[in-house]
Amino acid sequence: MEEPGMSMGSLGGDVLNKLSKMLDNSACGWRQLASAVSENLKFRCSESELTSCSLQVLSASGSPGRALLAQLADRSCSLSFLICCLMKMGHQEAVQYLTSTVIQITVQPQSQQVTVGSRLVLTCRASGPLGLNYQWFRGKVEILDKTGSTPDLILCPVTRDHRGHYICRVSHGVNCIFSQWAHICIVHSAGCSSSLFPGSVSGLLITHQPQSVAVSEGDTVLLECRAEANPPAQYEWHHDTVPMKQHKTSSVKIPCVTTAHRGRYRCRVFNLYHEAWTDTALVTIGPSSITYSSWVEFDRGSDSQKVHRSTFDPETPEVVQSPLSTRNFIATDKVALLIGNMNYLYHLQLCAPIADVHELTNQLRQMDFKVVSLLDLNWQEMHSAVTEFLQLLDQGVYGLLYFAGHGYENYGNSFMVPIDAPASYTSEHCLCVQNILTRMQEKKTGLNVFLLDMCRKRNPNDDIIVHPGLMKVTANIVFGYATCVDAEAYEVQNQDVSNGIFISFLKRHVCEDEKVTVMLDRVAEDMGRCKITRGRQALELRSNLSERRSLTDSIEASDRCSASSSARNLQWAVAHVLPKSLYLQFDCGVKVQLGFAAEFSNIMVIYTRILERPREIVSCSAQLTDFPEGVDIDLKKSNQKTLLEAGSLLLIEEEVPPPEVSCLYTRVRGLQRLRRELIFTVCLHYIYSGVDEEVQERRQVMVGKPLVSKLNLYEPRSPRASSGSLSLVPKKCTNFPQTDKESSTHSSPPSSRSASVPEETDSPEVFDAPQPLVASVF
């Protein structure tokens, strides 16, 4: 199975000669490397091959290490895999030499969906010698913008001319390497048209001016301006003629003001064609004082048991500037694990997690997070995924865990429910979030964020108290609960794609350059203004975050973290490698392209396309069949002419061939359960001119283990002492009817909803039009 990254064959002779000298020893040399690479059968050396390497010492210029490296290069061993094996055998000198001499892409630019007028950042980072040069290209055209020669290409404001494919060239002297292609798709943004400037008419008009205010120290100041514009307006606030770079929306909210905030405020409003300035607003500050608490909690109980249909027009999100600190914080890396469970075996199935995970994935990637997004995991797969996620964490790393699915809360502990949980599940069938937190703290992370989009009702089937490991006082923990204690969370079901209430509001603020708690506070305020959710669902924020850390903080790996950072990048890259496009030549003369696209880390779309067809063949199609057991294929939706017919609602059409190109699409789900390399058959159906009978040709294809299947999540992970020692104290639950505990591990799907299982119902649509209530989360 081929590993990702540049091939060893690209290494120069001088590099190979020096590396072979480092390996020509018995203590930590070529034999130990041969043993390390043998975990991949493709690179395992036979006894005769090892003997041939050892006999090289008989030649004056012979080198066993060079002979082994030549064998690995002939088998297309990647440089990343070689470095990983050298790290495993503890050859730090060789690792340091390769990582400081050879250029490697460590952060690849990611394809993104953006709206006109927004800000886009494409990031490419590489390791290697000092003084690396970066150069960005759009297609074959070099980008001469000032950021076109930096690791971060910034396009602001985005126009429709920015769509296309981008690539970065990293060079040092005569050596160079290219990143992967990143596809930028311009999507329509709801509400981007203006009532004053309809259609293609451009314009800009300020409709609301900021007002002067006089307040005392400790009060909150809110300055607002509004504008009608086409294209949509952008905002830039100024304080005493100095730009406030972190304030890019129509309002500025400053809590706990001090005398430093007094002065004159103006807002520059602009779009692609126009610019205007607001009137000056004078902020006067008098003396006062307040007490500040770093623990913030919003707990809004439910005072209504009936939801009435209504419409909702959310207000423009507010941008908050916290004066706690002006220090700019950095992360050594940023990683996120997103899990969405929908298709439960014994419980109500959900609709929203697929869209929620997809949208949050795109937004986190814009902030340079390494994201693993997974759908429909069972108990073992969730445990393994969390273990892999923890291995990506290290000192100073920002870690984010998002879960959408069924859940509950007992005795202050939150539990995520896997899709195979029995009808009467307990904590032993679920994952305890607080237990994951204690394991994250062991990594000395810079920020721990948990976003839990699930119910927090009491589970009457669970009469035990789980005691996670002892938590440390780290002042870097943030919990964002979609709802408050003993309440339910809801989702809005549309005809095509549904969203959870929490994500519907979170996605408007998550990319703001603000302290995490300030950002979530603003989400809570928006949810509180929604008449539909008021009294039924309110975001609860729990935090001991003492520093102004934001999800948008930049990444700067320290020297001592370079080795672990390289390992994280390699591990993350392994879980996101798609098979390369294949070109199959059939005996009849038809040439077929086999392409691959990722929808999630464990869901892949395969498409077939006819490239060449002899004139005597009047029609032909290439269909996929004979998939192995384990992966989930909906046979009724396989080999379809559109992505929608194939069951993919979220994959961007422009990531695959354009609609005018005839293709057949097949969606492969559950890749985390793939135990062997993915092998399937391409069956070519064709008809000759003048002949009614259809002819078939079959070709078997092997594409390795794509995406997250390489991590073997179905395998149990070795328990760790710090995370496996749970103290379970029985506690009788007398307020709920008794359930049969013995049946919890051998339950069958219930014929109807069980009254003893916490469930969640849907809220109506909160955007444009009323929608019927539909049963939903938990």
N, C-alpha and C positions, 0 to 999 in steps of 0.2 A: 504493500500500500504506500503510495507516494506521499511524502510529507510536504507541507507548504513551504514556500520560500525559494530563494535562488539556489540553483544547483551548485554542487561542489565543482562541477566542470568549469564554472566561471572563475575559479580561483587561479591566480597566476602561478607560474613556476616558482618564483621566489617565495611566495607564501607557502606553497606545498613543501618546498625544501626545508624551510625553517620549522614548519609544523611537524614534519617527519623526524627531524632531529629531536624535537621535544618528546616524540613517542618512542624513540629507539632506546628504551630502558625497560628493565624487568619489574620495577616497583610500581610504576603508574604509566604504562606505555601501551604499545599497540595491541598486546594480548588482552589487556583489560578493556580497550576500546572495542575489540572484536566481540568480546562478551557482552558489552553494553548495547551494541547495535543489533545483536542477535535477537532481541525481544521483538523485532520486526523480521518476520520470516524472509522477507525480500532481501535483507542484508546479512542473513546468517551465512557464515563461511563454513565450508566443509573441512574435514580434517586435512585433505590433500591441499586445499587452498591455504590453510594455516601453515602447513609444512612448507609450501612454496614460498610463503612470506619469510619464514624463519631462515630458509636457505640463502636468502639475500645477503646474509652476513659473510658468506664465503667469497663474495665479490668485493673488490676494493672500493667500488663506488655504490655498492648495494645498500639498500635501506629497507628493513622489514616494514617500518612505518609507512614509507612511501608506497610500497607494494600494496599494503592494505588500503590506503587512501585511494589508490588507482582503482582497486576493485569496487570500492564504494561509489566512486565517481562514475564508473561504467554502468552501475545499477541505478543511476540517477538519484543518488542520495542528496537530500537537500542540505544546505548549510545550517539551517535552523535545527534539523534533527541531529547533525553532527555536534553542534554546540551543546544541545541538550544532553547528549550522551557523555560528552566531556565533563559537563557539570555534574552528572550523576556519579562519574568515577572520581570526581574531586581533582581534576587536572586544571587548577585555577590559572596556571601560566598560559596554557593553550587557549583557555576561554578568554582570558584578558587580551591575548595577542589577536585572536580572531575578531573580537568585538571592537577592538580599537584600530584595526587595520582594514577590515572588510566592511564595506557599506551595506547596511541592512535596513530595510523599512520596518520600523517598529510600530508606527501608527499609520494605518492606511486611510486615505480620504474615503468618506462614506457617501453613497447616493442619498439624496434628500429630496423631500417635497417642500417647496417654499411658495409663498404668495408674493405677488407684485408689491413692491414698496417695503418689503421686510429686509432684514439683515441676514446674510448668509456667510458662514465661515467654513471653509474646507481646510482640514488639517492633515499634514503629512509630516511625520517625524522619522528620523533615521539615526542609527548608531554607527559609529565608525571613527575615523581620524578627525582631529580638530579642523575646523574651517570648512565644514560641508557647505556646498552651494545648492540652493533650491531654485527651481525654475518651473513655473506653472504653464500649462498649455490648455487651451480649449480646442479640442480636436487637434489639428496640426498647426494652429496659430498660437504663437507665443504671446502670453499676457504681459504687457509692458507696464501695467499698473504698479504703484509703489509696493503693494503687497504681493506682487507676482513673483518676487524673488525672496520670499520669506516662507517659513514653514506654514504660516496661516494665511491663506488667500481669503481676503475679505471683500465681499461684493455688497455694497450698500449705497443707495437703495437698489433692490433687485428689480430688474426689468425683464420683459419677455425675451429680450435678446440674450439674456444670460443662460437660457436653457441649453442643454447639450451635455457633452461628455468632457470631463476634465481629468488631467493626469499631471503628476509632478515628477520632474527629473531631479535626482539628487546626485551630485558629482563631487569629486575631489581629484583634481589633476586630470589624468586621462581615464580614471575609473568613474563609472556612473551606473545608476540603476533607476528604473522607472517604477512608480507606484502603480497600484491597480487603478482602473478607470472608475470615476465617480460620475453618476448620471444625475443631473439636476433637472427636476421636473417642476414646471410652474403650474400650480393648481389654483383653482378659483377659491377665493376667500369670501365666505358669506358676509354680507354687509359691506362689501367694498365699494358698491356703487352709491352714489349720492343722489338725494332727492332734488337738490338744487342743480346738479350737473349730471343729468342722465346720459346713458349711452356713451358715446365717444367724445362728449363735450368735456373739456378739461377746465378746471377752475379751482379757486380756494377762497373761502370767506370765513372769517372768525365770527362766530355767533354768540360766544360768551367770553367776557373778559375776566381775568383774575381781579379780586377785590382786595383793597388794603385792609389790614387787620391790626388790632392792638391786643396783645395777650400777655400773660404772666409767665415767668419761667416755670417749666413743667407742664404747661398746657400743650395742646395739639394744634398745629396749624395746617389748614387745608387750602391750597390754592388750586383753582381749576380754570381751564379754558377749553372751549369746544370750537370745532370748526367743521364746516361742510367742505368736502374736497373730492375731486376726481382727477387723478388717482388718489387713493386714501392719504390722508394727512399724516405726517410724522411730526414729532414734538421734540424740542430741545430747550430745556429750562436754563436760565442764567441767573446767578446771584451776584449782584454788584458787578455786572459785565463778565463774570467768570462762568464758563459753561459748567453745568452740573451734569457730568458725563453719565451718571447712573440713572438719571431721570429722563426717560424717553417716552412717557405717555402723557395723556392730556391733563394729569393732575399730579400735584406734589403734596404728600402728606408727611409732616414732620412731627413725630410724637416726642414728648419730653423736650421742648425747645429750650435753648439757652441763649444768652446774649450774643453768642457767635452766629446765631441765625437771623439777627436783625439786619435790615437793609432793604434794597430794592430788588424785586424779582420781575423778570420778563420771560416770555416764552416765544421762541422762534418756531413758527408753524410753516411747514414746507412740504412739497411733494416734488415729483419729477420735473414739473414745469413752472411752479409758482412758489413764492415765499412771502411771508407776512410776519410782523411782530405784534404782540399784544401790547396793551397799555401797561405802564409800570404799576406794580402793586407794592406798597410800602408795608413792611412788617415791623412793628414796634414791640419791643420786649420790656416788660417790667419785672420787678423782683418777685420770687416765690420759690417753692421747693416741693418735690414729690419723693416718694419712696419707690424704688424700682425692685421688682422681683424677677428672677431669671426663670421661674417655673410658671408657665402659662397653661391654663386649662379651660377649655370651653366644654361645658357639659349641659346640654339643653335637653330636658326631658320631653317626652311626648305627651301633649295635652289634647290630641285629637286622634280618634280611631277611624275616621272616615276621610278619604281624600276626594275632593271635588275637582272636576276637570276645570282647567283654566289655561290661560296663556301667560307667558312670562317674557319680559323684555329686560335682560340683565343690564345693569349699569356698567359703564366703562370701568375696567379695573383700575385701582388706585396704586400708585407707586409710593412706597414708604421708605424713607431714609432714616436709619437708626443711628443716633449719634453716639452709640456705645463705644465705637472705636473707629479710627480712620486707617488702621493698619490693614494692608492688603494681605490676605492669607492665601496660601498655595497648598495644593495637594501633590503628593508624590505620584499618585495615580487615581483614577476614578473608575469604579466597576459597579455594575448593577445586575441583579438577578430579578427577572420579571416572570412570574408564574400566573397563568390564568387557567382555572379549572372550570370547564363547562359541562362536559358530557359525563355526568355522574352515573354510576351503575345502579345505585339503589336510592337515589334522591332526585329531587326536582332539578332538571337540567336548566342551565342558564344560557343567556344570549350575549350579554355585554362583554365578558372578559376578552374575547378575540379582538374587538375593536379597541378596548381600553389598553390592552398590552401593546397593540400595534402603534397607537398614537403616542403613548408614553415612550416607547422605544425610539421613535423618530426624534422626539424632543430631547431625550437624554443624549442621543448620539450627536446632536447639534452642540451639546455642551461637553463633548469629548469623553463621554462615558463609554467604557467597554461594556456592551450590553449583551446578556444572554437571555433570550425571550423564549419561553416554553409554554406549551398548551397541554392540558389534560395529562397530568402526571399522577401515577399511583403512589402508594406510600413509599416503596423502595426508591422510586425515581426521584421523589421529592427529597428524601434523605440524601441521596447521592448528589443531586444538584446543589443542595445547600453545602455539602462537603466540598464540592468543586469550587463553589463560590467563595468559601472561606479560604481556600488555598490561593485565591487571587488577591487576598488582602494582605497587607503588610503595614509597617509603621508609616503613618502619615497618609495612608490611602483613604479615600472617601468610599464608603460602602453603602449601597442603597438596595433595599429589598422591598419589592412590591408584590402583593398577592391579591388576586381577585378570584373569589369563589365562595363556597360555603365556609363558615367559621363560627366560633362561639368563644365566650369568655367565662371562665370559672375562677373564683377566688383571686382575681387580679391577673391571671395568666390568660393569654390569647392563644387560640389553637386554630391552625389552618387544616382544613379537611381535604384529604386526597380523593381522587375520583373513585377509588375502590373501597372507601370506608363503608362498613356494614350499616344496616338500617339503624341500629341502636349503637352508634359509635361512642367511644370514650377517648380519653387522652392517649391511650396506648395505640389507637388507630390514627392519630393525628400528629402534627408537628407543633411543638410549643415554641412560640416566638421568643419568649424571654430566655429560653435555653440557647437559642441561636445568638441572642445578644451577648450572653456570657462568653461564647466562643469567639465572637467578633472582638470583644474587649481584649482577649489574649493576644490579638494581632497588633495591639497598640495603634489602632486606626485613628485617622484624624477626624473623621465624622462618621456617625452611624445613623442612617435614616431608615425608618420603617414606615411604609405607606400601606395600610391594611384596609382594603376595600371589601369588607365582609361584615356579617352580622356580629353583634356582641351580646346576644341573648344568652341567658343561663342554659346550660345543657342538663336537663333533668336525668339523663342516663348516666352521667358522670358524677360519682360520689367520692372521688379521691382528690386530694390536694397535691399538686405537683410542685416540688421545691427545686427550681433551677439552681445552678451553681451560684456561688457568692459573686454578686456584681460589684465591680469596682466603681469608685467615684472618679469618672473621667471627664465630666462636664462637656460631653460631645454627643449626646444622645437626643434624637428627635423622633417622636412617635406621632404620625398623622393618621388618626382613625377616621374612617369614612363616616362613622356615626358614634354616638355616645354610648355609655355603659347601659346594658340591658335594652338596647334598641336595635332596630333593623336597618339595613342599607338597601337601597333601591336601584333599579335600572330602568331606563326608558327604552321601550321596545318600538323600533321602527320597522318598516316593511323590509328593508335590506340590512342595515347595520344599526345595532343598538349600542348605547353608551350607558355606563353607570353614572349616577348622579355625581359622585365624587370626582370622577375623571372629567365630566362635563365642565366642572368649574376649575379643577386643577390645571387643565391644559391651557387655560388662559393666563396663568401666572407662573408656571413652573420654570420658565426660562428667564425670569426676571433676575437681574443682578442685585439681589437683596439677601439678607440673612434668611436662612431657611425658615425660621420661626415667623419672620415678618411676612414671607411669601405665603405660608400656610394660614397665617392670621387673615390675610386678605382673601384667601379662598373661603375661610369660615364666614367672613363678612358677606361675601357674595351669596353664599348658600343661605345665610340668615335673611337676606333680602328677598329670597324666592318664596312666594306665597305657597307654592306647591309643597315644598319640603318643610316649611316652618311648623314646628310642633311634631314632626315625624322623623326627620333626619338632620342632625347638626354635627359638623366636623368637630372632633375633639383633638386638641393639640396638647401633648405632654412633652416637655423638654427641660433639660438642664444645660442647654447649650450656652456657654458663657462668652463665646467669641463670635465675632461677626463672620461666620463661615457661610458661604453660599454655594449652591450647586454649580454656579458659573465660575467658581474660582479656577484659576489657571493651573496647569500641571507643570511641575518642575521637579524632576527626579534628582535626588541628591547622589553624590558619587558613591556613597556607601550602599545605596539602594540599586545601583545600576545592574548588578547581577540578578537580584530578585525581580527587578523590573523586566529584564529580558526574559526571565522564566515566565512571568505573568503574561507578557505579550505573546510568547510562543504558545502557552496553554490556551489563551483566548483565541488565537488565530487557528489553532487546530480544530476548535469547535465551530468554526465558521468557514470552512473550506468547501466550496462547491466543486463538483467534478467539472473538468474542462469540456467545452463543446466537442462532440465527436462527429465525424463525417463517415458515413457508411456507404460503401459502393456495392450495390447488389448486382448479381449476375445478369439481370435483364437490362442493365445500363442506367438504372435509376440511382441517383445520389441523394442521400438523406442526411440532413443535419439534425443532431440530437443536442438540445440546449437545456440549461438548468437555471432556475431562479429560486432564491430563498424567500419564503413568506415569513417564517419564524425560524428559530434555531433548530426546531425539530419538524418543520414542515417545508417540503420542497415541491416546486412545480417543474415538471419535465415537459418539454414541447418538442414535437417532431415537425420538420419542414422539408418539403421536396425542393431540392436545389436544381437537379437536372433530370430530364425525362426524355427518352427517345421519342421521335415523332410517331412511331407506330403504336405507342401506348397512349390511349385516349384519356384514361383516368387512372389515378393511383393515390393511395393514402398509406401512411406509416402509422400503425397502431401499436401500443405497448400492452404486453400481457405477461403472464407467468411470473408475477412478483412473488418473492419469498414470504413465508409466514412471519408474522411479527409486525411488519409495517401495515398500516391501515389504508386500504384503497377502496373507495366507493365505486364499485364496478358500473353503477348507473351513471356516474359522473366522470368516468375516465374517457380519454380520447375525444374530448369535446372541442368544438370550434372556437369557443370563447372562454376566457377565464371565469366569467360569471357562471356559465353552464358547468364548468369544472368544479365549482364550489368555492372559488377564490374571490372574495369580495374586496380584499384589501391590497393585493399585489398591484403595483402600478403597471398599467398597460405598457408604458414606455420602457419598462425594464425588459420586456420581451419584444419580439418582432412586431412592427406596426400592424394595425388591423387589416390593412390591405394585403398583407402577406398571409397566405393560407397556412395555418398551423393547427395541430391538434394538441390539446393540453390535458395533462393528467396530474392530479394533486396527490402527493405521497405524504401521509401523516404518520405520526408515531415513530419517527426515526430513532428516538431514544431506545426503542425496543429491538432495533436491528442487531442481531447477534453475529452475523457474518457479513461479508462484503455484499453489497447490493447487486444482485444479478437478476436481469429480466430479459424478455425477448421483444425484439422489434419485428413485427409481422407486416410485411409489405403486401398490400392488396392492389392488384392492377388488372386492367382489361386491355387487350390488344384491339386495334381497329378491325371491325368486321367480325369479331368473335364475341359472343354473349357470355361465355363462361369466364368467371373470375379466376385469376391465378394468384398464388401466394408464395412468397419467399420469407423465410424466417432467419433471423440473425440474433444470437445470444450476445448480450452486452454486460460487462462487469464494470462498475464505476467506483469500486472501493466502498468506504464507509463515509458518506457525506455528512457535513455539518456536525451536530452534536452526537451522532451515533459513535464517533470515535471515542467518546468518554465512557462508553459502556455503563450508562446510568442504571441498568438493570442489575448490576453486580453490587452486593453489599459492600459497604466501606468498613474498614477496620475501626471499631469504636475507640474513642479516646477517653482516658481516665477523667479528664476535666469536664467532658460533656456527657459522659454516659452514666455518671453517678447521680441518679434521681432518687430522692427520698419521697416515697409515696405514703401518705398518711390517710387511712380511710376516714371518711366523715359522712355519716348517715344523712341522706337528704329526705326530709319528712314532708316537704311542701309539695311534692309531685307524686303522681302514681308510680308504683313500682313497675319495673320492666324486667324482662327475663335476661339477665346478664349472660347466661350460658349461650344464648342464641346470637350474641353480638358478633361472634367470629364466623358463624356459618349461616348467615342470614340470606334470604332470597329477596329479590326486588319486591317492594311492597306494591300492592294493587292500588292503593290510594295513599294520600298523605297521612302520615302518622302524627297523632296529636302530641306525641312526646318528643318530636324532632323539631328544633327551632327552624322556622322557615321565614322566607322574606317575600313580600309582594312588591309589585312594581309601582312606581310613581308614574303619573301621566307625563306626557311630553312636556319639557320645560323650555322649548325653544320657540316654535312658530305657531303650532296648531295643537288643539287638544287631541290626546290619544287615549284609547281605551286602557283601563287598568289590566295588567297582566301579571301573573305570579312571577316572582323574581327571586332574589338572592336569599339564601340560607333559611 
